[in-house]
Amino acid sequence: MKSKQFALVNEEILVEITTELCQKLKNNYEGTPRYKLAELGVVRNGVVESAENVLSKRENPFEFSIEVPTLKIPQQNQSGRCWLFAIINILNQQISQKLGIKEFYLSQNYLYFYDKLEKANFFYKNIIETADLELDSRELNFLLSKPQEDGGQWDMLVSLIEKYGLVPSYAMPETENSRSSADMNKYINAKLRLDAKKLRQLVADHCSQKEIDEIITKMLAEVYQMLAICIGVPPEKVDVKYRDAAGNYQAELNITPKEFANKYLMVDLKDYIPIINAPSKNKNYNQTYTVAMMGNIVEGQSIKYLNVDMSTLKRLTINQLKGNEAVWFGCDIGQYTDRKLGIMAPDIYAVDILFDVDFSSNKQDRLEYCQSLLTHAMVISGVDLENDQPTIWKVQNSWGEEIGYKGFFMMTDDWMSEYVYQVVINKKYLTEEQLTRYQEEPIVLSPWDPMGSLAK
């Protein structure tokens, strides 16, 4: 029931859409010829094609003053594994370099399997911890709306690799369900919701922790079998075979995934720190944050971000590129992006002119009013500097080589300012103060905060 105060406020401001008002709106529309002209184009070609700004494409050649070597563009297909592909893209290049060969590829599907299994267990943990909440609580609604999905965050990846290691792509190749995950996710989530009801009842019945743990173990066995049926059983041992730069055959047989990761990784992933730019009222710069109920491995690395201004985020990114190392980043790819040509520019579509509506807003408003959030992870592998200032950035995507510049995207510096929210930077590029701030106890954000959206 509405409160008395709410009802009174609405009575004062309520506008009724009457027949007379509809006629007035229609007369205003039909009395403006350019609206009809716009209608003719949009009805036939759609909004995006009709609002396309050709000049924006002409002004940005695909050339960069700083570039990091990369391998060919992969294809995540109809799945939400961009965060996995982004890190694997970087590691593929580094391992190829270490082995002295042209290309070497890791399995995304291997990490994908264990991420799903761990997310199920993480979901069970959250359900137990919220068992005293009503079913219509926002927290429980958040958990049940998507018990597990394909998305993730950098710290989740670090925990996965530390616990399960890595394997070559041929050891656990892609399957139909890793390429197109909707049906698999649908039925895993259906099972997890049924499990949630059982777990809440066990808590209500005051069952012991041992009894609950035994039930969860049985539930995880069912999740495991569903995953194995859909995407295969992860290997316990792998054979590494390749020819080095001199053409000599090399082989290392029967090693575990963790042994493979320990031997062939060139970097310590724990040396990398997630940096965000979130100019929101509930987030201060030079402060560390985390997001409630977000994660995969219960005992894994905690998810933390250091919030900085945009100029600092760009400077850190450029410094890492100058160090010949690509940068994992998160952004809102759905904003002013030509997916066919691979151009990310705020003026790529002149929708304000098309609709005669003012769409101008700032980054803070877009975050706080649900207009923008983290939706996609990719890799920054280059930048073009003019007078030491960035103008365009080279982006390695995971949507195959048929789009963009053989799979690469071009991001204007203005687009980066407005729609990039996260980069991951080696700690050696951070100042002592930034490192100290990052080590502080993080402020916990709500589960539905936009800084947690990439994990969904």
N, C-alpha and C positions, 0 to 999 in steps of 0.2 A: 504494500500500500504506500502511496506517495505521502510524504510528510506534508503537513499543512503549509509550511513555509514554501516548499517546492511547488505546490499547487498554486499558491498565490502568485509566485513569481511568473509561472507559466501563463496564468490568466492575464497578467499585465502585458506580456510580450507576444502572446500567441497571434500568429497571422493565419487566417483561414484562406485556403485556395478556393475561391469562389469562381463561378462561371464568368463573372465580370472581370476578375483578375486574370483568368486564363486568356480571355479575349484581349485584354490589354497587353499581356506578354506576347501574344501572337502578333498583334498589330505592330509592336515594337520590333519584333524579329523581321516580319515581312516588309517593314518600312525601311530596312537597311539593306540595300542591294548587295553589299559585299558578303553578308551572311549567306545569302542564297548562292552566291558564287562559291563560297567555301563549301557549302552543302553539296553542290554538284561534284566537287572533287573528292570530298571525304566519303560520300556514299559509294562512289565508284572505286576508290583506291585505298580507303582506310585512313586513319588518323596519322600514323607515322609516315607513310609514303607521301601524304599530302603536305605534311609539315616539314619535309626534308629540306635542310639548308645546304645547298650544293657548295656554296662558298666555304663553309666550314671544312669540307673535305679537300678543297683545293689548297687551303692555306697550311696544310700540315704534311710535308713530305716524310717518308718513313726512313729517316736517317738519324743516327745518334752518335754523340761524341764519346760516350762511354758505353761499352757493351761487354757483358759477361757471356762466355760460351755456353750454349745450350744444345740439347739433343732435340730430336724431332718431337712434334706436338702429339700428345696422347689423346685418347677419346674416352671421356667418362660416360658417354651415351646418356641414357635416361636414368641417371642415378644422381644422388646428391653428394658424391664423394670428392668434390672439388678440393677440400682441405687435405685429403689424403694424396690426391694427384699432385697438388702443389708441392708438398714436401718430397714426394717421390721424384718429381721432375728435377729438383735440386740435387737429391742424393744420386740419381742416375748419372748426372754429369760428373759429380765428384768421384764416384766409384770408377767410372770409365777412365777418368784422368789418373786415378791411383793405379789401375791395372795397366795403363798405357795402351788402351784399345779404343777404337772408334766409338763404340757404343755398348752399354750394358744396361739392362733394364730389370728393375725390381718388381715384385708382385704387389699390386694394390689389394688384390683379392685376399691375400693371406692376412694382412692387417684388418681388412674389412670384416672377416669372419670373427676374429677375436674382439673387435670393437663391438660388434653386435652382441656377442655373448656377455661381455663385460657390462654393456649398457643395460641388459636385462637384469643383471645382478644389482646394478646401481639403482635401477627403478624399484626393485624389491626393497632395497634399503630405504629409499625415499617414502615408499608406501608405509613401511613399518614406523618410520619416524613421524608420519603425519596421520597415524591411525586414530588419533583423538579428534581430528578435525571433521566437521560435517561434510557430507558429500557435495554440498553446493558451495563449499569454500573455494576461493579463487586459487589457492595453492593446489588443492586436489584436482580442480578442473584443469589446471595447467598440466599436471602430471598425466592425467588420463586422456587429455586431448591428443597427445603424441607420446606414448610411453617410451618409444625409441624411434629414431629416424636415422638418415644417412649422414647428417651433418656432424661437425666436430670442431675442435679448437686445437691450437698448437700444443698446449700442455697435455691434452689428451693423447696426442700423437707421440709425444716424448714418453709418456707412461707406457703406451702400447709397445713401442720399439724396445724400451728398457726391459719389459717383462717377457715379450715374445720374440724379439729379434726380427730379422728380415730374411727373405728368401728370394732367389731369382724369379723372374716372371714365369719361366718355363716350369718351375716347381709347383706353382699353383696358379694356372692361367685363368683368364676371365671366363665366366659362364653367362648363360642367358639371364640369370637372375641377378648377377652382379652388374651386368650392363643395363638391365631394366628391372629396377628393384621394387616397383609399386606393389605388385601382388605379394611378394615375399613379406614386405613390410606390413601389408594389410593383415595377413594372418598371424604374424608374430605379435603385432599389436593387439589383435583380438584375443590371443592367448594371454598376453600380459594383463589385460583388463580383467579377464576372468580370474587370473591369479591374484590380482589386487583385492578383489572381493573376498577371496579365501583368506588372504593374509590379514585383512582388517577384522575378519571374523575371529581368527585365531587370537589376535590381540584382545578383542572384546571378551573372549572366553578365558582370558588370563592363562593362555598356554605358556609353557616354559620356553626359554630361549633355545634350548636343545631341540624341543619339538618343532619350533618354527624353523630352525636351521635345517632340520631333516626334510621338512616340506619344501623349503627353498631349493635344496640340493636336487630333489626330484623334479622340481619345476625347471631348473637349469638343464637337467638331462633332456627334457623335452625340447627346450630351446636349441640345445646342441644338435639334436637329431633333425630338427627343422632346418637349421643352417646347413648341416652336412648334406641333406637331401637337395637343398637349393644351390649351394655353391661349392660343395666338396669338402673333404676332410683335410685339414692342414697337415703338411708333412712334418715329421719329427726329425728327419735327417735329409740333407740335400747334398748333391754333387755339384761342385763348381768347376766348369770346364770352359776354356777360352784359349785363343791364340793371342799372344802379346804383340807389341808393336813390331818386333823382329820376326814375327811369324812362327814363333815357337809355341808348341802345344803345352798348355798348363792345366793341371787338374788337382783339385783337392776334394777327396771323396768322403762321404758319410760324416758330415759335420752338422751340428745343430744350428737352427736359425739364430740362436743367441751367439754362438761361436762365429757365425758368418758376420753378424753385425759388429761384434767386437773387433774382428780382424779387418773388415773392409770399410767401415765408416771412417771418413777423414776428420770428422769433427765430433766434439762432445755436444750433443743436442741440449744438454742442461746449461750450456753456456749462453743460450739464446733467450732473450727476454721479450715478451709481448708488450709492444708499445701501442697505445691507443690515442686517438684524438676525438674526444667526446665533450664538446662544449655545451654541457647541460647544467641546469641549476643544481642537480643533485651530485655533480662531480666536479671536484677542484683539480686544477693542474698540479703536477708534482705530487700526486696522491695515488696510492695503489688500491685497486678494486678487485673484487671477485663477484661471481654471480651465484646465488643460492640454487641448489638442486641441479647444478650443471656438472657433468663429468661422465666418465665411463668406468675407470678402474677405481674401486672403492678405496684401495690402499695406495692409489697412484699419486702422481704429482699434483698439487693443488693448482687450480687455474687462477692466475693473477695477471693483472694489467697495470702498467704505469701510464697514467694519463698525462699527456704533454700538449703544448700548443702545436699548431700545424707546422710552423717554421722549424721547430725542433725535430718533429717527425721527419720532415723532408731532409734536413741536414744529416740525420742519422742514416737515412736510406742512401743518400748520395755517398757518404763515407764508406758504407759497406760495399757499394758498387765499385767505388774506386779501389777497394781492397780485393777486387775480382771475385766477389761473392754475390750471388743473386739474393733477392729478398722476398720471403713469403709475406703476402699481405691479404687483408680482407676489405671488401668494399660493397657498395650497393650497385651491382651490375645492371639492374633494371632501369637505372636513371640515365636518360640521354645517351644511349649506346646503340650504334649501328652494328648489329650482330653479324651481318653479312660482310661488311667491309672491315669490321674490327676497329671502329673509331669510337672513342669515348670522349665526348666534348659537350659542355653545357649548352652550346649553341647549335648542336647538330639537328635539333628539331625546333622550329619556331612555332610552338603550340600557342604561345601567348598571342601572336599575330593571327594565327588561324582561328582561334576561338574568340578573340578580342576579350580575353580574360587575363588579369594580372596574376601570373604564377610565381612571382618573385618571393623568395623566402631565404632565410639564412639556415646554416647547418644546425644550430641549436633548435630552432623551431621545427625543423623537419624531424629531428630525433624525438623531441618531446611530444609532437602531435602525430606520431606514427606515420609520417610521410616517407621516412627513410630508415634503413637499418642494415646490418650486415647480412648479405645474401650470398656472397660468392668469395672464394679464395683463389688467388692466382700467384704468379711469380713476376716480380719486377726484375728484368734482366738488362736494362739499359736506360740511359737518360741522355738527352741532348742539352748541353749547357751553353748559354750565351752570357758572356760577362760573369761567369761563375753562377748564373741563375738558371734553374731548370725551366725548359719550355715544353718539352714532350717527354714521355716515358715509354719505354718498350716493355710490353707485357706478354708473358708466356701463359697461354690459356690451356685448357684441357678439353676443348670441344672439337678436336680433330684439325687436320690441315686444310680442309676445304673452305674454311671461313677466314676472314681477315687476311693478313699477309702470311699465307701458308701456316695459319693457325695462331700467329702473333697478333696482338692488338696494339694500337697506339692510343695512349692516354694523354690528353693535354694536361698541363700543369693546373689550369683552372678546375678541370674535372677532379683531379686528385685532391685539391683543396676542399671541394664540396662533398665528395662521395667516398673517399678513402678513410677508413676508420681505424685500421690496424696494420702495423708492420711488426716483423719479428727481427730483432737486431742482436748481433753478438755483443756480449757485455763489454768487450774490449773497446767498443766505440762509445760507451756511456761514460759520463763524468762520475766522479766519486759521489757527488751529491745525489745523482740519479740512481746509482746503485744502492745507496743507503736508503733512499725513499722506497725503492722497490722491495727492499728487505723488510720494511715495516709491515705490521699486521694490516691486511687489507680491509677496507670497508666493504660490507656485504650488500650487494644490490639485489633487487627483487628478481625472482626467476624469469619474469617476462621483460626484463630490461633489454633494450635493443642491443647492448653489448654481448648478450648471450644468444642472439638469434642465429648465428652461424652454426651453432651446435645443434640446431633443429632442422 
